[in-house]
Amino acid sequence: MAWLFGLTLFLSSALLFLVQPMIGRLILPLLGGTPAVWNTCLVFFQAVLLAGYVYAHAVPSWLGERRHVLFHVAFLLLPLVCLPIALPRAWTPPEEASPVVWVLGLLLVSVGLPFFAVATSAPLLQRWFANSGYYFSRDPYFLYAASNCGSLAALLGYPLLVEPLLPLADQGRLWTAGYLVFLLLTTGCAIWSWKTAAPTGTENNTMGPSPAALGWKRRLHWLLLAFVPSSLMLSATTYLTTDIASIPLLWMIPLALYLLTFVLTFARKEWVPYPLLTRWMPIVVLVVVLVLLSEATEPIILLLTLHLFGLFWISLVCHATLARDRPPSERLTEFYLWLSLGGMLGGLFNALLAPLVFSAPVEYPLVLVLACLLRPAPVPEFRALDLVLPLGLGGLTVALILSGPRLYLEPGPNSVAWMFAGPLVVCYTFSERPLRFALGLAAILLAANTYDGIYGRTLYRARSFFGVHRVTLDPTGSYRLLVHGDTIHGQQSVDPARAREPLSYYFRTGPIGELFEALRGDERLHQVGVVGLGTGALTCYAKPGQHWTFYEIDPAVVAIARDSGQFTFFTSGPAQPALVLGDARLQLARSTERYGLLIIDAFSSDAVPIHLLTREALQIYWDHLRADGLLVFNISSRYFDLEGVLADLAEHAEPPLVCMAQNDLAVSPAEKQLGKSPSHWVVMARQREALAKLNQPRRTWRQVQGRSDRALWTDDYCNLLGVLRWQDER
């Protein structure tokens, strides 16, 4: 019967992984993409998952092995009243108060019971199997591999199959069908468990050691071994998708590798010898640290491979250590409870605590150091040299960095190799003693701050829940750049004579510059709205007497553009623009303004703000535009071609809208030197006459038509894969 339990666990984990992005998509139009919303969702799902594990650990002890089987099957019937998953129609988000309590209530009512019911399955079904008397049952942990295979299947299946093919309503029905199958399979497992479980009153006779015998040191060790891979996976994902390449769906790979390590380490067969894993771990960590310290961004494939391999190897070590230290099956549910708690703390640390505490993504190297501390120690006893030698290594690293300018070392990979490779090799000699090795690594990482102070081009750094924003100088020192990940979101010349020139996507010879030139003196420019602040470069087109309003969701961007002094566009123009902080779609819906020109310019590190590009969002925009108003989109992206999406929305509007576009990719070397970037813009209007000034022979705007064979993007459906470019156009 192992196949029945394995299949049930596979399906239960798949259901858990499918429901979370579904709910995220459902509430996005209601509440926008603010951190309070997403962090609340994260906390909710992690807390309910942990509660499910507490249930699986406690209920059998309270009710007994046989009674709790009947109770659990009856309990699994309760979520049927909540299915299919949908948001209650009567619920409306609060306009002024914090949405946190409202979101928690919404999640609890809409998905809380089904999610909790499924969350109990992984540990509880394994407990049933352990009590079945089957010849594998004394060591049921291999079923955890089947559970994580289900998670992996859902992780890959949702963005590749479910989301592109099904609207949200159909996704809810699919999940309901999956739950019904899960209920039937669980009932089959329950029947088997009922037949094989010990009679009431005798089931505790064969129990292993008491919970106290496990020891709190061992429990803490389990928690930390679960914490490190969870935090490391999120840290690596953040680093790769922002600092290396904001490639769509790249986030799936670290999570898939993380789940795969569970599959490999908890399988009945040992796929990678444990001594080999622990022996090579120091080398893997040192290579990752060297790449981190170099701050290299090319070659992308090599860098991605090194970081992903490091994540995979370290997670294998931690999870293999957990698998080798698993307790007898009588303590299975407690073991999984501590794993769940450790994984939850890792997620909360990265999602909630790190953005508040750290101005840079230092959680990545920090967790690497912690992983080294947890590596099994062949020589565990403490010696004074375990502290002294790392301190000396840190001093040596600082000395090498300070000597760099005297040796005329230029910033770059070569200088990093010279300065850090030697100390890292010395650190490797500490690898037989995990404490000494971890402290030596920490000393090198702390000393690396000296390098950034001498060679770094970073002028300002701000971190929020949306990521790390940096203001840097370009290699020539001529421009200040606003960088989010590997995407430049604006720049300004350091030359005072050019300080009011709009650069990058907003260049005067580019599409948006041509639009403002065509509208020179037009009364529609008296009232202008802009979604997305960036550096504030669009204010260069503002004239005295005009009223401009910017909508920005990220407080860190506001601080950089308005308060830091790094960019002066926003504060030095002839018109003093208004600024509205919050999700633009929600703020516009509450606004009474009617604009002559509304510009949507809200990309984040090449990510697509889906809820700003749907039929429902378009209706909100037109509700706040005058009859002859223009709606403009900056859709410049290396990875997504959104022109067709907007053309389809214009074609299917009531009445149909006129849609024009300009894809300005042919930027000459001379223009690049002056600060121009390739850009892609779309403009819409209700009447053709409103675009008459752009529809002239000397203008380069062209009319675009929608297609009837493409599904329209709505709050209920979108297909990112359908607009994905498979290579960078620029």
N, C-alpha and C positions, 0 to 999 in steps of 0.2 A: 504493500500500500504506500510505499514511499513516493511513488509517482503522483498519487492523489494529493498528498500533503505538499509535494513540490509544486504541482500545478496551481494549487490554491494559493500558496505563498507568492508564486510568480504573479498571479492575477491581482492579489491584494496590493502588492507593491506598485504594480503598474497603475492601479486606480489611484493610489496616493500621489504618484508623480503627475498623473494627468489632470487631477482636479485643481492643482495649485495655479498653473498658468491660465486655466479656464476662468477661475475666479478673478485673477488679476485683470484679464481682458474685460470681464463683466463690470467691474467697478471703476475701471479707468475713465470712461466717459463721465461718470458721476462725480468723481473726486479729483481727477487729474493725476499727474505724475509726481506729486509732491512726496518728499521723504517720509512725512508723517504717515501717509497712506501705506507706502510699501513696507516701512519698518513695522507698522502695526500688523500687516498681513504676515510678515516674517515671524514676529513674536507669537501671533495667534497659532499659526500652523506648527511651530516648534513646540509651543506649550501644549497643544492638543495631542501632538504625537507623544510627548513625554507622559501626558495623562493616560494615554492608551497603554503605555508600557507599565505605568503604575497599576492600572486596572489588571493587566495580565499577570502582574506579580502578586497582587493582593487578593483578588477575588477567589482564586482556587484555594488559598489558605483559609479564607473565611467560610466558604461553602463546601469545601471538600472536592475531591477530584471528579466524582460522578455528578453531584448536584450542580456544580458550576458549568458543566457541559450543557445541561438542559437550560440553565439560566442564560448562557451566552447565546445559544441558538435563538431563544426567545428575544433576547436583546437585539439581535441582528435584524429582527423584523421591524423594529421601531423606525429606523431611517427611511423605510418605504414611504412614510407619510411626508417626507421632505423632498422626495424625488418626483420628477427630474430637477436637478439643481438649477435654480433661477433666483433672481433677486426679488424680494417682495415689492409689489408695485406701489404699495402705500407709503413706502419709506422714502423720504426725501432728505438729502444731506443738509446739515446745518449751514446757515449762511455766515454766521459770525463766530460761533463757538468752535473750539478745536474738534476736528473730525474723529479723533482717536476713539472715544467712547462709542460714537455712532458706528464706526467701522467694526469695532469689536462686536457690537450688538448685531450688526448686519451679517457678519461672518458666522456668528453663533447660530443665528436663525436659519441662514440659507445653507450652510455646509457643515456646521459644527458637528451635528450628530452623525451624518454619514462618514465624515472624515475620522471621527473618534472610533466609530465601529470598525472601520477597516484598519485603523492604526493599531488596534489590539492584536491583530492577526499574527504578525511575525513571531513574537515570543510565545503567544498562547498556543498556536498550532504546533510549534516545536515541542512545547511541554506535553501536549496530548500525544504526540508521536513518541516522546521519550517514555511515556507510561504505557505504550501499546504492547510491549513485549516482542515487537518485531526485532529481527536479529541485528539491525542497525541502530536500534532505538537507544542504546546506552550512550551513544555519541551522536545526537541529532543535529549537531551544529552545521553539517553539510547542507542542511535545508536553508541556512542563511544565504548560501551561494545562490540558490534558486530564487530567493526573495530579491536579491540584488540584481539578478538577471532581469527580473520584471521591471525594476526601477530603470535599468539601462534601456530596455525596450521602449518604455514610455518616454524616456528622455529623448531618444532619437525619433520616436514615432510622432510626437506631438508637432514639432516644427516642420518635419519633413512630409507628414501625411495628414494628420488630423486637422491642423490649422489651415493648410491650403485647400483642403477638400470640403470642409464642413463649416457652416456658420455656427455660432455659439449655441443656438437652440438645439441644433442636431448633435453638437458635442455633448450637451447635457443628456440627450436621449441615449447616446452611445454609452455614456458613463452609467446611466441607469441600467441599461442592458448588461453591462459588465458587472454591476453590483448584483443583479439577479443571478447571474452565473456564479459569482463568488459565493452568494448565499447558498446555492444548491451544493456547490463543492464543499463548503464549510459544513453543511449538514451531513454530507457523506463522511467527512472526517470525524464529525461528532458521533455518528452512529458507530463507527469503528472504535473510537475512543471509549464510548460508553460500554461497549462489549468487552473491551480489554482492560479497563481501569479497575483498580483494586476496590473492593466493596467499602462502603463508608465505615469508618472506624478502624480500618486496617491499613489505609493508604499511607499513613505517616510512619509505619514501622520500618520502612526501608529508606527513610530519608537520610541524606548525608550529614555532614557536620552542621552544627547550628550556624546561623548567620554571623554570629560573633567570631566563629572560627576562621572566617575568611580574612578578617583583619581589615582595619581602615586603611592601612598602608597599601594593601593590595587593591582595594577599591579605588583609592586615589590614583594608583598606577593605571588602572583600567580607564579612569576618567581622562587622564592626561594623554594616554595613547589614542583615545578617540578624539580628543580635542585637537591635537596637532594636525592630523590629516585633514580634518574639516576646515580648520583655519587656513592651513597651507593651500588647500584647493581654492578657497575664495581669494586668498592673497595672490596666488599665481594668476587666477582668472582676471582680477583687477589689473594687475601689472601687464599681462599680455594684451588685454583688449584696450588698454589706454596708452601704455608707454611703448609698445612694440608695434601692434597693428590692430586697428579697430575693424577687423574683418567680421562680417556678419556670421553669426552662429558659432564663432570661435569659442564662446563660453561653454559650448556643449562638450568640447574635447576634454578640458580638465575634469569636469564632473563625470564624464564617461570613464575616464581613467581611474578616478577615485572609486567609483562603483565597481569597476573591474578588479581592483585590488581586493575588495571584499570577496568577490567571486573566486579569485585564485587562492586566497589564503584560507578560506573556510571550506574549500572543496575537500573531498575525501582523499584526493591525491595531492601530494606536495609538488607544485609545478616548478618552483624555484627553491633550491636548497637554502635553508635559513642561514647557515654559516656564510654562504656566499653573499647573501643580502647584507648582513651586518658588516662583513669585511670590506665591501666596496662602498658602503654608505659614506664614509668620510671623503673619499675621492669625488663622489657625485655631488656632495654638498659644496666642496671647495670649487668645483667647476662652475656650479650655479652662482656662487658668491662672486667669483671672478667676473662672470658675465654681468652680474648686477652692478658691480663696482665700475665696470667699463662704461656703463650707460650707453652701450652700443645699440643701434636701431637697425643695423644691416649686417649681414644678410638675414632677412626676415625668417626664411625657412630654417636656417641653422639655429637661430636664437630661439624660435618656437620649439624646435626639437629638443634643445638642451634644457629649457625650463620644464617642458612637459615630461621629459624623461626623469628629471630630478623629482618632480612631484610624484610620478609613478613609483619610483624606487623608494623614496622616503615613506610613502603611504604603504607600500608593500612591507617595509620593515615594521612599521607600527602595527599594522593589521595582522601580520604574521606573528608578532610578539603577543598580541591579544589572543589569537587563535591557539597558540601554544600554551597560554596561561588560562585557557577557559576552564571553568570549574566543572564538577560533576553535573549531570543533567538536572539534579534536584535543585541546583542553584542557577539554572539557565535563565529564568526570568529576571533575577536580580542582576545577572551579568549584562543582559541586554538593556536593563534599566540604566546602568552606569554608562554603557556605550551611548545610549540615546542622550543622556545628560551631557556627556562630553561633546558629542556632535552638536547639540544645541548651543552649548556655551561657545564653541568655536564659531558658529554662525553669528551669534549675537555679538561676540567680540569684534568680528570684522565689520558687521553691518551697522552696529550702533555705537560701540565704544571707540573704535579706532578713528572714525572720522571726527569725533569730538576731541580726542586726546592728541592725535598726531597730525601735524601739518603736512607731512609727506607719508607715502605708503610704507612706513617702517615696519609694519606688522609682518611683512614678508620675511626680511632677514631675522626679525625677532623670533618668529616661529621656527625658522631654520636652526637657530641656536637652541631653542627648546627641544627640537627633535634630536639634536646631537646629545643633549643631556639625558635623554631617555634611551639612548642606544645601550643595549646590554653591555655591562662592564666586565671584562676579564679580570681587571684589578680594581675592586670596588673601594678599597680603603682610602681615606683622605690623607694627603700629604701637603705640607706647607708649599712645596714647589708647584702644586696645582694652582696656587694663586700667584706666586712670584713670577713664574715663567710667562703666563699670559700678560702680566703687567709689563714685563720687559719687551714682549713682542709688540704690544701696543706702542711703546716708546720708540722701538725700532721703526715701525711703520710711519709714525709721525716724522721721524728724522729723515726718512727717505722722501716723504712728500715735500718737506721743507727744502730739501736739497735740489728738488726739481728745477726751480728757476735758475739756480746757479749752473746747472748742467744744460740750460737752454732747451729744456723739454717742452714741447708744445702740447696743449691739451689734445687728447685723443687716445685711441686704443693702445698705441705703442707706449705712451707714458704710463698708462694704467698697468700694462703688463710689466714694465720695469719696476714700478713702485709697489705693486701688490703681489705679483707672482712669487717673489722671494719670501715675504712674510707668510703667504699661504702655504708654501712648501714647508717652511719651519713649523707651521701649525699642524701640518700632516704628521710630523714626527710625534705629536702629542696624542695621536689617534688611539693608542692603546689604553688611554685613560680618558673616558668620556667627559668628565668634569673639566679636566685641563684643556681638552680639545675644544669644548664648547666655550669656555672662557677666553681661550686664545682667539677663536673666531669672533667673539663679541668685541674683543679689544681691537681687532683689525677693522671691524665695521664702525666702531666709534671713532677710530683714528681717521677713517675715510672722510669724515666731516671736514677735516682740515683741507683735503684735496678740493672739495667743492668751494671752500672759501678762497683758495688761491686761483684755481683754474675755471671755476664754474661761471657760466653766463646767465644763471638764473638771478633775476633782479628782485623778484617778488613771488611768493607762493601762497596760495590760499586753498583750503580744503573744505569741502562740504559733503553732504551725502550724495551729491551728483558726481563727485570725483575731485581730483587735484587739478587746479588751474595754475599755470606758471606764466610769469612774464619773463621773457628771455630776450637777449640780443641775437640778431641773426649773425652768421659767421663774419660778415663784413663790419659789424658794429653800427650799421646805418639805420636799422629799424628795431623798434620794440615789437615783439610778437606776443600775442595771447595764445597760449597753447593748452589744449585739453587733450591729454594722451598724445597721440601723434598727429593731431589735427590742428591746424592754425585757424583760429577764429577771428583774426583781425590783426592789423599791424598799424604802426604809426611811425613816421620818420622822426629821428632824433634831431634833425635840422629844423630850427624854429621857423625858417622861411617856408617849410613844407608841412608844418604841423597841422594845418587845416585841410590837407589834401586827403580825400578818401582813397584808401589803398585796398589791396587784395581783391575780394569779390565786389567791392563797391567803387572800383576805379571809374573815372569820368568817361573813359572810352569804352567801358563795358556796358552790358545790358541795362543795369540800373541807372548808370550815368546817362545813357541815351534816353531812358524814360523820363528822368527829371529834366533833361534838356528839352525834350518834346513838350513837357508840361510847364515850361517856364512861364510864369505869370498867370497860370491857370488857377481859377478860384478854388478848385478842388484841393489844392495844396494848403488851404487855410486850416484844414483839420486833417492831421496825419496820425495814424496809429501804426505802431511797429511791435510785432511779437518777437521777442528775442533782442537782448541788448548788445551782447558781445563787447567790443571796445567802444561802442557808441559812434562808429564812423559814419553812419547814415546822417547824423546831425550836421555833417558838412554840407548837406543839401538844404538845410533849413534856412529860411529867410526871416527877417524881422516881421513881426505881426502874425506869424504862423503859430499854430498850437500843435505841438507834437506830444504824443503819449507813448511811452515804452512799457511793454509788459514783460517782466522777467521772473522766472521761477526760482532762480538760484541766487541766494544772498551773496555768495562769494563773487559772482560775476558783477553784481552791483557794487560791491566793495572795490573791486579792481577798476571798473570803468569810472566810478564817480568819486571814490574816497581815497584811493591809494596814491594818487598823484602820478601813477605810471602812464596813464593815458589822459589826455586833456580834451578829447572831442566833446564829451558830454557837458563839461563845465565851461568851455570857452566860446561856445557858439553864440550867435546873435539872438536865438530863441532859447529860452530856458524850458527844456522839456519836462513834462510830468513823468513820474515813474510809479508803476503799479506792480507790487511784488505779489507773486502767486501764479498758479496755473492760468495761462492766458485764456484758455477756452472757458473756464469757470468765471474768471474775472470779466471777460467780455459779455458773457451771458447776463451778468448782473449790472453791466454798465448801461448808461443812458446815452452815451456818445454816439454820434453818427458821423462817420469819416468820409472824406472825399477820396482818400487813399489809405488802404490797409495793407501792410507788408508783413508776410509770415516768414520769419527768418530764424527758425528755432532748432536747428540741428545741434546735436551734442556728440562730438567726437565721431561724426559720420553715422550716428544712430538715427533712426527714423522715429519721430514723435507721431506714432500711428494715429492717436486720437485727435490730432490736429489736421488730418488729411482724410477725413471721412465725410460722407454725405451729410450727416448731422452737424459736423463741425462747420461745413461750408454754409449751411443754413444760418448758423449763428453769425458767421461773418457777414452775410448779406443783410441780416437784420440790423447790422450796425454800420451799413454803408448807405450813402445817399443814392438816389435813383441812377445817377450817372457816375457813381463811384467806381474805382478800380481796385481789384484784389490781386495782389502780387505775391508770388511765392519764390523764395530762393531755394532751389532744389539741387544746388551744387553738392555732389557726392561722388566719391570714388567708387562706391560699390552698388548704388541703387539708381535706377533710371525711373524717375517718378513722373516724367512728362505724360506718359500714357494714362497713369492713374488720374491725374488732374484733368486731362482731356476727356476722359470718360465721365468724371463727375460733372464737368461743364455740359457735356452732351446730354446727360440724363437729368439735368436740373429742370425745374418747372418755373418759367419757361427756359429753354436751352440758353446757355451762356456762350458768348464769343470768347474763344481762347487763343492766345498767341504765345509764342515761346521764342527764346534766343539762347542757343548753346554756344557760348563764346570760349571755345577751347584753343583757338589759334592765337596764343599769346606769344609775341615775338621776344627774342632775348633782350632787346632794349626795353620793352615794356616790363618784363620780369625784373630787370635791374631797377626799374623805377617803382616796383612794388605791386605790380598787377598780378592777379591770379586768375586762372581759368574759372569761369562761372556759368551757371545754367539757371535761367529765370523763366517764369511763366506769369502771364498777366491775364485776368478775366474781366469781363464787363457784361452788363445786361444787354446793352445795345451796341451795335457795330459802330455807331457814331461816336461813342465814348472813347474808342480806340483809333479814331481817324488820324490823330497826330502821329501815331506809331505806324499806321498802315500807309506809308509813303515810300516811293522808290529809294530814297536815300537812307531809309531806315532798314535795319537788318532783322527786324522781328518778322516772324512767319506765322501764319494761322495753322493751328493743329486741330485735328478731328479725333473724336473718340471712336472706339471700336465696339461693335455689338457683341463680339464673341468673348469679351472679358467680363468677369464678374465685378460688380461695382464694390468699391471699398465702403463699408458702413461700420457702425459701432458693433455690428454683429459678425462682420466678416472682413478679413484682409488676407492677402497672399504675398508675403515678403519674398518668398522664393521666386515668384513670378516676375518680380522686377529686379532681381539680383543680377548684377554684372559679374561675370566670372573672371574678369581681369580689370585692373585699375585703368580707366580711360586716360588718366593724366600721367 
